Amino acid sequence: MSPAALAAFVDEAGRTGNASSLHSAGRAARRAVEESRESVAAALGARPSEVIFTAGGTESDNLAVKGVFWGRRTQDPRRRRVLVSAVEHHAVLDPAFWLAGHAGAEITLLPVDGEGLVDLDALRAELAENADEVALVSVMWANNEVGTIQPVADVVRIAHQHGVPVHTDAIQAVGQVAVDFAASGVDALTVTGHKLGGPVGVGALLARRDLPLEAVSHGGGQERGVRSGTLDVAAIRAFAVALVDAVGSRTERAERLGALRDTLVAGVRAAAPSAVLRGPDPAASTPSGTPARLPANAHFTFPGAEGDSLLYLLDSAGVQASTGSACQAGVPQPSHVLLAMGVEEADARGALRFSLGATSTAEDVDRLLAALPQVVDRARAAGLVSARQGGAA
């Protein structure tokens, strides 16, 4: 947590008061919530009434995907199709496929190219053929693994031509690139606190007031009646403080982290020449001139090395990174993002994601680059041993 967010959290946590209560302590808590709602809305180009506080990104994504699906299907029973990009976070993919298994939804995975960019022609074709049956489109603003920034404005333009609402998971984007809810045209947008220097366990769904949105949880009717539950006032206030700070310092931070990222990418390529950068080149830009990938993200695959081995060896050297892959039932699986991008499964298993943040320094990058050559050699040796043992078995 950022110092300012932590201070706000501690300050608010020292008070009592349920924001739904009518006594003075409750009214004070409600005031803190509503002031936070106004701050979040102003930072993200939304109206306060469009901000729905949740327990984080996963809940917000579930509320968007399930809530819009049910809301649209209630209006028109034909609307059973859900279109999502093949590289979405599991917080979007899993509720979508849950709807397919339990609520009669039909899921279409929109393909992506070799850099993880969604295929707009596939979206056009799907809507041209089935627009009357589509409940919603969900395409993330920026990918959490390879850092690709999606053409959200184009997705919105195409979908809205057919009267179809668009949800975007903007968890990775907020604080790294410019995000304006109203200007983007999206109908729902997900953001969470812990990616911004706020607490874990708090976030928001921004949703237009006219968007059909059914509740996923029921109870006290808080948050426009679509997200019941006693509000975590301390977390909400700290989230708002962190978000305002992250958005306000975005330009300067993105420039600093982008420079660190470029040093990291060049250093990894020199230290491990066979490593392959995944996602757009750091120097690439979109047709509108904005960066094509997140400034704080670098994702590589290392041929012949298992990502888990790389992760543990780096961790022992004091460098914490991520494989970017899902681990289901205790069995490491290659990233669905990389597979959707056309990466071979064997190569996808050797993935590492390096993420930079507010506290990252040049010394951190130097430490990674110093440790990496030996780590890669050891991981490849372990991979060869494992392959031989597998062949013998």
N, C-alpha and C positions, 0 to 999 in steps of 0.2 A: 504494500500500500504506500501511496505517496505520503509524505509528512502531513500535508494539508488534509488529505482524506482521513488519515489516522486520527488526527487531532479532532476533526469533526465527528468521527465515529465515537471516540471516547467521551467527548463533550455531551453528545446526545444520549449515549448509553447510560450516563449517570442520572438521567431524568426518568420519571415514570409517566405513564399516560398512553392510553390506547387511542389512536387517531380516529376511531369510530365513536368514542365516548363524548358525552356532551358537557362534562364538567370541565373546570379550567385546565387541568392537566391534559385532558383529552383534546381540548381546543388548541393548546400549545403544540401538542404533537401533530395535530392536523395542519397547523400553520407551517410547521417544519416540512411536512410532506408536500404541501401545495407550493411552497417556495422552491422546493427541490424540483417539483414538476415543471415549474416555470423556467428554472435554470436549464434543465435538460432540453425542454422544448426550444428555448432560445438558441442553445448551442447547436442543435441539429436541424434548425429550420422548420420546426413544427409548431402547432398550437398546443397549449397545455392540455386541452381536452383530448388530444390525440395520444398522450403518453399514458401507458398502462404499466405500472410497476409489477415486476414478477420476481421470482427467485433466481433468475439468471437466463442465460442464452438457451439452454435446452427447453426450459418451460416456455419461453417466448416463441421458439420455433414450433413447439408442439401446439401452442395456442393458435399460431398463425395457420399452420398446415391443417390441423384438424378443425379448428374453429371456422376458417373460411370455407373449407370443404363442406361442413355440415350446414353452414349458413347459406351457401349458394345452392346446395341440394334441396334445402327446405323451400327456397324460392322456386326452384325448377328441378324436379327429380331426374331430369336427363343429365344434369351436370355431375358426372361421376368421374371424369378424367382429371388427373393431376399430372402436370408436366414439371419435372425437376431436372436440373443438370446432373450428369453422371458423376460429377466431382463434388457434390454437396457434402457438407458435414453430416455425420450420422444423426445429429439432432434434427435434421430435415429428412434424410432418407428413411430413417427407421419409423417415424410416425407416418410417413407416406405409405410405406409398405405395410404398416399395421392397418391402415385404412383399407388397403387392398385385401388383407386377410380377414378383417372383421366388419367392414362397413361397405363392401361392394365397390370400392374404388378401383379404377384402372390406372396404373402408373406407367408413364412414358418417361424413359431416361433420355434426355437430350444429349447427343454425343458432343465430344470436344475434340480439338485438334491436338497436335503433339506438344503444344505449350499449355494446354489446359483451358483454352478459350472455347466458349460454348459456340456451337454451330447454329448461327442465326437462320440459315436456310432450312435446317431441320425444324426449327421452331415455326417458321413461316408455313412449311408444308403441313405440319401437324395441325396448326390452327386453320389452315385453308380447308382441311378435310374434316376436322372434328370440332370446330369452334363452338358449336351449339351444345357440345357435351363437356366442355372443359370448365372445371370449377376454378382452378387457379394455376398460375405459373410461379415457380420458386427458383430463382437463380441468385447465388450468393454474390455479394459485391466484390469480394476478394477471397481467393482460396487460402485456406489455413495451412496447407502443406507446401505448395509450390509458389504461392504468392501472386498468382495471376489475377489481374484486375479485370473483371468482366464488363462487357458493354451494357450496363444496366439501362441506360437511356434508350438504347436500341431495342432491348427486350421489352421495355415498357411501351414504346411506340408501336411495336408489332402487336403486342397483346391487346393494347387498348383499342386498336383498330377493330378488334373483334369483341370488344366489351368484356375482356377477361382481366381480372385483377392480378397484380404482381406482388409477390412477397420477396424480400431480399434479406438474407442473413448478412448483416454488415458488421459483425463482431470484430473481424480482423481489420476492417477498413477504418472505422472511427478512430480518430487520433493519429492515423498514418496518412490518409488522403482526405480530400475535401468531401464531406458527406452532408447533403442538404435534402431533407425529407421532401419538402414541398417542391423544390426545383427538380428533383429526380423524377417525380411523377409516380413513384411506387405507392402502392396502397397499404403496405405493411412493411415494417423494418425492425430487425432484431439488433439489440445492443446489450452488452453485458459489462459488469463492473470490473472484474479482475483483469481484463485486458488493458485497462486504462489507468491502473494504479488505485482502483477502488477495492472494496471487499469481495471475497468469493461469496456467491449465494445471493446476488442481487443483480437485477438488470431491468430491461424494459422492452415492451413491444410498442412501437409507434404504429397506430392504425387509424386510418381516416374514419371520421364519424359515420359516413354513409356506407362503410364496408360491412357486408353481412358477416357477422362474427358471433358464433355460438360459444358459450362457456364450455370449458373443458373440466373445470372443477366448480363445485356448487357449495354454497354455504351462506355467508353473511352478505353477499352481493356487493362486495367492495370492487373498486376499479371498473366502473361502468357495468357492473354486474357480470363481467366475463372472467374475473379472476378473484374469487373469494379467498379470504384469509386475512388474519390480523396483520397489518402492515408493519414491517421491520423499519421503524423510523430511523434508527441510528444508521443502518446499512443504506437506506435510501438517501439520507443526507450525505453520507460519505461518498456514495456513488455519484451524486450530482456534483459534488466538489471536485472529484477526480475527473469526471467527464469534462467539465468546464475548463479545468486546467489543461487537460490533454488536447482539447480542441483549440484552446487559445494559444498553446505553444507548438501546435502541429507543424507549422512551416519550418521553424527553426530546428525542431527535433527531427523531422524527416530529412532535412539536409544533413544533419550531423550523422544520423544513423545510416543514411544512404552512402555517405562517404566511408563509414566503417564497413558497411556491407561490400562495397566495391573493393576495399582492401582485402577483406576476407575472401571474396571470390577469386581475386587474382592470386592470393596466397595459396589457396587450396589447389588451384590449377597448377601452380608451380611445385607444390609439395607432393601432389598426387596427380601426375599428368593424365592418368587414365580416368580420373573422376569426371562425371558428366553433370553439368549444371542442368537442372530441370526447371521448366517454366521459362518465361521470356528473358531475354538478355537484359541485364541491368540498364544498358544504354537505350533500350527500345522504348518507344512511346506509342501511344494510341493515335488514331487519325486526328483527334482533337488536340494533340500535343501534350497530353498528360502522361505520366509514367505508366508503363505497361505492367509493372509488378510492384509489390509493396517494398518500401525502402528498408525495412528491418528484417527481410527474409532472404535466406540463401538455402537452396535445397540441392543436394548432390546425390547421385548414386555412384557407388564404388564397386566396379565389376570384380567378382570373385570374393567379395567380403559380405558377411551377414551384417545387417544393420544393428542387430542386438549386440553382436560382438564389438562392433565399433563403439556403440553407446557405452557399454560397460568399461571398455578399455579407456575411453576418453574420461569417463566419470572418475576412474581411479587416478587419472592425471589431473583432476580438478576442473575438468571442463564438462559442463552439463548441456547435452543436446537432446534431440528427439529423433526417433526413427520415423515419425510421421505415419506409422502404420497402426492398424487396429490390432488389438490382442483380444481374441474371443475364445472363451473357455480355456484360457491358459495356453493357447496355441498361437504363436505369432503368425500373422497373415500378411502377405504383401499388400501394400496400399491400394485401395480401390481407385484412388485418384490417379496413381501412376499407371495402373492397368487400363483405365479409361483413356489415358493419353497414348496408349499403344506401346508402353514399355513392357518388355518381356518379363515374365514372372521372376526369373532368376536374377535379372538386373534390379527389379523392383524390391527384392529382398535386401539389397545392399544400400538402402536409402538412409540419409541423415538430413535432418532439417536443423539449420542454425538460425536461431531467433535472437535479435538484438532488442534491448529495451532501454528505458530511461537511465538505468545505472550502468549500461555497457560502456566500456572504455577501449582505447587502442591496446592497452595491456592485455585485456581479455582476448582480443583477436590474436595478439602475439603469442599468447599461451597456447591457444588452439593450434596455430600454425607450427609451433615448436614441437608439439606432441603428436601431430597428425601423421608424419611419415612412418614412425615406428608403429603407431596404432594400426595404420592400414596394413603394413607388412604382417603384423601379428594376426590381424583379423583374417587376412587372406590365407595365411598358413593354417589357421584353425578351420577355414572353409574347405581347404584341400583335404585335411584330415577327415572332416565330416563327410565329404563327398566320397572318399575312398571307403570309409566305414559303411556308408550307405550302399555303395556298389557291392561291397563284400556281403552285406546282408541280403 
